[in-house]
């Protein structure tokens, strides 16, 4: 069949040189990627327009395919074309591509690129590819892409192309820019303007935020005022928790509301992380958290809480981290103030214990610096602490004193604290009955133990006093109580019973002299094992089996040791009075710190 081509227009609107200048200007002004995409879509629009024009006169797809090469030549795109393969439309309307490859000869676009830019590292015939893609897509009524694979601009003799569906190319070359729906330059400029405007507003917000929080620091405002300032600017609920997950301060959300969020069953998912700031999803809520560090240790956490429909700005972490920095300064100020007060309390209590004052009336003025309500009843506590796994480990006693002082304050126990030979001595004033005080001390120890899980604590309590006179006497009582060898955490002086009276009415040298006379060579170096065996035997009420278990001895081994002890001391341990007296002496030495096991 002879096809009439007289009605095919040869309508190059501008010369190829003019198009080359335009093409060069595009690449230089908007960049290679944007220019290539623009040229492809420009060529595609020309191909669609030309196909629609021809389809008004030709209805056969085969005729339109045959006309394609003539159209290319008449438009001045190429001098010739070679095409292989076949495109078949299946019964379901989809297209099947059977090795559809081809070549363009003397591509005008490749020549223009070589003329203006020289050899290229990538294909250059984007207008040509776009024209072929638009033309084929229109006649087949499906998105078809003719992608150039080799180009004269790269040094090849001819320009090669491959034709297939968009889906095929998206799988083969997912990063190919011309396959993407890129925004127009106007849309990009509008988007850029919007982003710049947003960044300007964010910057102004950040500057205002930083300025107002800095003012809070300069004015030495409280942490609550700092949080109120931040919440008023951001309108985001804020919470601060200590390292034990206890709320320290909240704004914009009630403690009850947060408790429901924090305790209800939920899945926690980390969504994002920036530096030490973590953004998590907690059930229907979102939480952005950053640490508050003090003395190079994690002291607390500061968090923003978002409801499910509340927008989260990408820059919120900047506001949160700045707030955490200001909160650190607030905590540091409180810490310095607290430690200054504690040093004053230590000084006052040291003077009381060492009786470095002319009279209590004179001393009252010093007490007024601490509190105007220091009244009886009074108790003296002695607190010992040790790491049972490493008893020679040096423990920071001052840090322990600060922890106990904070705990007493938290449980509303009025107290002055000081350090004596690495042990904490506490004066309780405005005291409660001993049973209520003991219950409160249990709460204090529970909290301290959470902070120091590796340490063991023991507290000795003196008898109650209604006056601050003779305070050293009550310090001795607390010291005797804490040294009493009992497996109890809190021991009162009353529990010493007759031992307490014995210690109170007998001086140390006399007790040591009596012990040497009664225990004899058991107190000499090398007999520690025998002395400890005697103590366990007496403390167990002379029950052999219990003592065997305590000492991991056989019955024969224990009986041998008891006979040897009786030989050294020249005493019959079966006599109740003798056994009681020896136990009193041993426990006196332990309580006075002369014996340690």
Secondary structure, DSSP 8 states (H G I E B T S, - for coil): -----TT-----SS-HHHHHHHHHHHHHHH-HHHHHHHHHHHHHHHHHHHHHHHHTT---HHHHHHHHHHHHHHTTS-SEEEEEEEEEE-TTS-EEEEEEEEEEES-HHHHHHHHHH-S-SS---HHHHHHHHHHHHHHHTS-EEEEEEE-GGGT-SSEEEEEEEHHHHHHH-TT-GGGS----HHHHHHHHHHHHHHHHHHHHHHHHHHHHHHHHHHTT--HHHHHHHHHHHH--EEEEEETTS-EEEEESS-HHHHHHHHHS---EEEEEEETTEEEEEETTEEEEEEEEEETTEEEEEEEEEE-TT----TTHHHHHHHHHHHHHHHHHHHHHHHHHHHHHHHHHHHHHHTT-SS-HHHHHHHHTTT-S---S-BEEEEEEEEETT-TT----HHHHHHHHHHHHHHTT--EEEEEETTEEEEEE-S---HHHHHHHHHHHHHHHHHH-TTEEEEEEE---BSSSTTHHHHHHHHHHHHHS--S-SEEEGGGGTHHHHHHHHS-HHHHHHHHHHHHGGGGSTT-HHHHHHHHHHHHTTT-HHHHHHHHT--HHHHHHHHHHHHHHHT--TTSHHHHHHHHHHHHHHHHTTS---
